């Protein structure tokens, strides 16, 4: 009798249809649980390790073991590290990830997670982001958990992440700052704008790292979105619970290549009449780096005929406080107004090609391909090619592996 293959199936389907992942945090979420769930859903641990090697950080080992939690088979992920008690600054970690040899989508996602953590710590402790020191979330194991989760999403080619309401425990927990309530201050601060609920479990079910991963990566919150399910995975928590399986569930599948079901977003705006054009340009970049979907400047005429500008940013509710802090800091404004909107983004993904050996990113949606202008301009400047030619070559490079096969000969 042949051996049964019990490993989870790989995500399959039309490559032009984006993969989505829905995290069901009915028993909370931590960094190792999110990573374990994705590995359990089919992300090859060796492929995840290969991406993590781009960090150029020695002294870690990613161990994946099968286990049971509440009778459910799950993957237990442990990051073994040789260091102990190392405290890293937010600037150090952001620089480390920014300079690492990582796929662009992995780098972007990991930076968003640590920016959310840094902004939250800065707000809680009343200090600038550049002075933030991470304790638990700055350890090598936490870095591997975060970047590893982003790497696992990349291995599964997930373009959009959705998250259920997130469970919380109750009681107290010991931390580097002493005994803290559950949910921990950093955790509940990170979950601003995200749906969450309490339970009677006397443990920390959701950690700051888990909360940061979910809020920074989520395109939306709520029930499982419409998809064709490809795989399901369970990431194990540290201990067994008596009345529920201590796991985070992830469902991975393919969405329809149409408009999404829609997302609630916040429009943040402030009027300024005393900020230079150079500062406004810098501010839009800072808002985008903080996680805004889009940011723009609109010239207006205010009372008494004074020329001014409206600074605007479109942001997920979970990141609204983070982006608002950046807007206030960079503009010096005395206040920000927020409007709740609903948007229907078209499914798309970012891919990379090479022109003359240099990287060019493209955004790909059903029936449309758009080259990133900054990348194309950099290649044009480096090679002397006309910008239009670089754009055409980048599109051709993407089209080659996607060309329809020639019909067989008679």
ABEGO torsion letter per residue (X at the ends): XBBBBABBBBBBEBAABBBBBBBBAAAEBBAAAAAAAAAAAGBBAAAAAAAAAAAGBBGBBBBBBBBBBGGBBBBBBBBBBABBGBBBBAAAAAAAAAABBBBAAAAAAAAAAAAAAAAAAAAAAGBBAAABBBBAAABAAAAAAAAAAAAAAAAAGBABBBBBBBBBBBEBBBBAAEBBBOBBAAAAAAABGBBBBBBABABBABBAAAAAAAAAABABBEBBBBBBBABBBBBBBABBBAABBBBBBBBBBBBBBBBBAEBBBBBBBBBBAABBAAAAAAAAAAAAAAGBABBBBBBBBBBGGBBBBBBBBBBBAAAAAAAAAAAAAAAGBABBBBBBBBBBBBBBBBBBBBBGGBBBBBBBBBGBBBBBAAAAAAAAAAAGBBAAAAAAAAAAAAAAAABBBBBBBX
